[in-house]
Amino acid sequence: MIDANEPLTDTLKEDTTTEQSQTQSESQQNENIAEDSAVEIDELSVLKNEVAEQKDKFMRLLAEFDNFKKRSAKERIELYKTAGQEIIKELLPVLDDFHRRQSIYC
C-alpha cells in the first residue's frame, strides 16, 4: 500500500508545483500589466500637459494676431485723418500767399 501512495504523493506534489508556477506567472503578468499601465498613464499625463501648453501658446498667438489686426486698422484710419490734416497745414501758407497776391492785384 505504501508503494501505491507514493506515486499519488508525487502526482500531488507535481500538481501543487504546477499550480504555484501558474500562480507566480499570473502574478508576474499582473505586475507587468500594472507597470505598463503606470507607464502609459505617465506618458498620457505628459502628452496632455504638452497639448495644454501648445493650446495655450496657440490661443496667445491668436489673441496677439487679433490685437495686431485691430491696431493696424486703427493706425490706418488715423493715418488717413492725419495725412489730410498735414497736407492742409502745408497748403495753408501757400493759400495765404495766393490771397495776399490776389488782394494786391485786384
C-alpha positions in Angstrom: 0.0 0.0 0.0 2.8 2.4 0.7 4.0 1.8 -2.9 0.6 2.8 -4.2 0.6 6.1 -2.2 4.0 7.2 -3.4 3.0 7.9 -7.0 -0.1 9.8 -5.7 2.1 11.9 -3.5 4.5 12.6 -6.4 1.5 13.5 -8.6 0.1 15.8 -5.9 3.5 17.5 -5.5 3.7 18.0 -9.2 0.2 19.4 -9.3 1.0 21.8 -6.4 4.2 22.8 -8.1 2.3 23.4 -11.4 -0.3 25.5 -9.6 2.3 27.5 -7.8 4.1 28.1 -11.1 0.9 29.2 -12.7 0.1 31.5 -9.8 3.5 33.0 -9.9 3.4 33.6 -13.7 -0.1 35.1 -13.3 1.1 37.5 -10.6 4.1 38.4 -12.7 1.8 39.1 -15.6 -0.4 41.2 -13.4 2.7 43.2 -12.2 3.8 43.7 -15.7 0.4 44.9 -16.7 0.3 47.3 -13.7 3.7 48.6 -14.6 2.7 49.1 -18.2 -0.5 50.9 -17.1 1.6 53.2 -14.8 3.9 53.9 -17.7 1.0 54.6 -20.1 -0.6 56.9 -17.5 2.6 58.8 -17.0 3.0 59.2 -20.8 -0.6 60.2 -21.2 -0.3 62.9 -18.5 2.9 64.2 -20.2 1.2 64.3 -23.5 -1.9 66.0 -22.0 0.4 68.6 -20.5 2.2 69.2 -23.8 -1.2 69.6 -25.6 -2.3 72.1 -22.9 0.9 74.1 -23.3 0.6 74.1 -27.1 -3.1 75.1 -26.9 -2.1 78.0 -24.6 0.6 79.1 -27.0 -1.9 78.9 -29.9 -4.5 80.9 -28.0 -2.0 83.6 -27.1 -0.7 83.9 -30.6 -4.3 84.1 -31.9 -5.1 86.9 -29.4 -1.9 88.7 -30.3 -2.7 88.5 -34.0 -6.2 89.7 -33.4 -4.8 92.7 -31.5 -2.3 93.4 -34.3 -5.2 93.5 -36.8 -7.2 95.9 -34.7 -4.2 98.1 -34.0 -3.3 98.1 -37.7 -6.9 99.1 -38.7 -6.9 101.9 -36.1 -3.5 103.2 -37.3 -4.6 103.1 -40.9 -7.7 105.2 -40.1 -5.6 107.6 -38.0 -3.1 107.9 -40.9 -5.8 108.9 -43.3 -7.1 111.5 -40.9 -3.7 113.0 -40.0 -2.4 112.8 -43.6 -5.2 115.0 -44.7 -4.6 117.4 -41.8 -0.9 117.6 -42.6 -1.5 118.3 -46.3 -3.9 121.1 -45.4 -1.4 122.6 -42.9 1.3 122.6 -45.5 -1.0 124.2 -48.1 -2.3 127.0 -45.8 0.8 129.2 -46.2 0.6 128.8 -50.0 -3.1 129.7 -49.9 -2.4 132.7 -47.8 0.3 133.8 -50.3 -2.3 133.5 -53.1 -4.8 135.6 -51.2 -2.2 138.3 -50.5 -1.2 138.4 -54.1 -4.8 138.4 -55.2 -5.6 141.3 -52.9 -2.6 143.3 -54.2 -3.6 142.9 -57.8 -7.3 143.3 -57.5 
